[in-house]
Amino acid sequence: MKLKINKPLISLALLLFILTPIFVLAADVELPNPLTGKTEGNFEEVIKNVTTATLGISGVLALVAFIYGGITWMTSSGDTAKITKGKNMMIWAVWGIVIIFASYAILSFVFKALTGDTDI
C-alpha cells in the first residue's frame, strides 16, 4: 500500500508553520485600561485592520498561486495539459492580484471618507 502525499498541502502547512511566529510576534495587543476597562482602539480601527490583514493574506495566496503556476508551466516537459494549467493559473493569479489592489484602493478611499481623514 503506497501512501499518496499531497505536496501543495504539505508546502502550505510548512509555510504556515514557519510564518506563525512572525504573525504572533507582530501582534499589537492593547490591554484594557484598569480604570475604565475599555481599550483605546475603536470600531473603525478594528475593521480597517481586519480588512487590511485579509487583503494582505489574499495577496500572499495569489502570489503563491502565481509561483505555483509558473513552476507547473516550467516543469511541464512539453505536456500541453500542464502548460495550459500553468498558464491559466498564472493568468487567474494576476487577475486576483489586480482585484486585491483595487479592493485595497476602494476600501482606503471609503475609510478615509468615513473618518474624515484628509491625509493622502
WOMO-V875045 format. One record per backbone hydrogen bond with DSSP energy under -0.5 kcal/mol. CO is the residue of the C=O (numbers start at 1). NH is the residue of the N-H. If there is no record, write none. Layout:
BEGIN
co=CO nh=NH
co=CO nh=NH
END
This chain:
BEGIN
co=5 nh=7
co=6 nh=10
co=7 nh=11
co=8 nh=12
co=9 nh=13
co=10 nh=14
co=11 nh=15
co=12 nh=16
co=13 nh=17
co=14 nh=18
co=15 nh=19
co=16 nh=20
co=19 nh=23
co=20 nh=24
co=21 nh=25
co=22 nh=26
co=24 nh=27
co=27 nh=29
co=29 nh=31
co=33 nh=37
co=38 nh=33
co=42 nh=46
co=43 nh=47
co=44 nh=48
co=45 nh=49
co=46 nh=50
co=47 nh=51
co=48 nh=52
co=49 nh=53
co=50 nh=54
co=51 nh=55
co=52 nh=56
co=53 nh=57
co=54 nh=58
co=55 nh=59
co=56 nh=60
co=57 nh=61
co=58 nh=62
co=59 nh=63
co=60 nh=64
co=61 nh=65
co=62 nh=66
co=63 nh=67
co=64 nh=68
co=65 nh=69
co=66 nh=70
co=67 nh=71
co=68 nh=72
co=69 nh=73
co=70 nh=74
co=71 nh=75
co=73 nh=76
co=76 nh=79
co=78 nh=80
co=79 nh=83
co=80 nh=84
co=81 nh=85
co=82 nh=86
co=83 nh=87
co=84 nh=88
co=85 nh=89
co=86 nh=90
co=87 nh=91
co=88 nh=92
co=89 nh=93
co=90 nh=94
co=91 nh=95
co=92 nh=96
co=93 nh=97
co=94 nh=98
co=95 nh=99
co=96 nh=100
co=97 nh=101
co=98 nh=102
co=99 nh=103
co=100 nh=104
co=101 nh=105
co=102 nh=106
co=103 nh=107
co=104 nh=108
co=105 nh=109
co=106 nh=110
co=107 nh=111
co=108 nh=112
co=109 nh=113
co=110 nh=114
co=111 nh=115
co=112 nh=116
co=112 nh=117
END
